[in-house]
Amino acid sequence: MIVVDASLFGRILFGEPGGDAAEALVADSDVVAPPVLRVELCNLIRRAARRGRWTAETAHVALQDFCDGIEFEPDSTELGDLTLAFALDLDHAAHDCAYLALAQIRGLPLYTADAAFTRKARAKGYDVRTP
């Protein structure tokens, strides 16, 4: 089981470099994510729809397809407190730190395509990986 953040889905969705590796990782792994992933996926899909990739109807199908097979961790005080602690310690956006918080709570690696976040988290000794 792994924690995967929205940046990997962006690589998949927009055909960015590393998208194939991200897609294989997600397909071959049991993925758990914080609740914020669903919101971030909505934003990624909105951007794709704005570019003419999907209609509103197909965008909803895409959201369901991305979410299928992902175990969404319920929001909790523990998740919120640890997210804030990481955001302050790493001086980084809280929505990204929610993934690291979940990874720490569950004792799992976090996979991300966010190079700046990876550098910050690894410098503090956290298990953050790129596919």
C-alpha positions, -999 to +999 in steps of 0.1 A: +000+000+000+012+035-009+001+071-006+000+090-039-006+127-043-024+146-070+007+156-089+010+121-102-025+121-115-017+154-132+012+137-150-012+110-162-040+133-171-019+157-192+005+132-207+035+148-190+069+132-187+067+104-161+030+099-168+034+063-179+054+054-148+029+072-126+000+053-143+018+020-138+025+027-102-012+036-095-025+006-114-001-019-097-005-006-061-031-003-034-035+034-030-047+053+001-052+091+000-064+119+022-098+135+014-081+164-003-071+142-032-107+142-045-108+180-045-075+182-063-086+157-089-117+179-095-094+208-102-072+188-125-102+175-144-117+211-146-085+222-162-086+194-187-123+202-195-115+238-200-090+227-226-118+209-244-108+174-233-141+165-217-177+177-214-192+181-180-207+146-182-175+129-192-156+149-166-178+133-139-170+099-153-133+107-153-135+117-117-151+084-108-126+065-129-096+081-111-112+075-077-121+039-082-098+017-063-085+044-040-091+041-003-099+075+010-088+081+046-115+098+066-107+133+078-096+134+115-081+156+141-049+136+139-046+141+101-053+178+104-028+183+133+000+165+115-008+183+082-004+216+100+028+205+117+043+195+084+032+226+066+048+247+093+080+226+096+085+223+058+071+258+050+050+242+023+014+241+012-009+223+036-028+204+009+005+188-001+014+181+035-018+162+040-004+134+019+028+133+039+007+133+072-013+103+060+019+085+049+033+090+084+001+080+102-001+048+081+037+041+080+037+042+042+058+058+015+045+089-003+048+091-041+048+125-057+059+143-088+064+175-069+102+181-070+103+210-045+081+191-020+102+160-024+134+179-017+120+196+015+105+163+028+136+142+021+158+168+038+138+162+070+142+124+066+107+115+053+101+086+029+090+105-002+095+089-036+091+096-073+080+069-097 
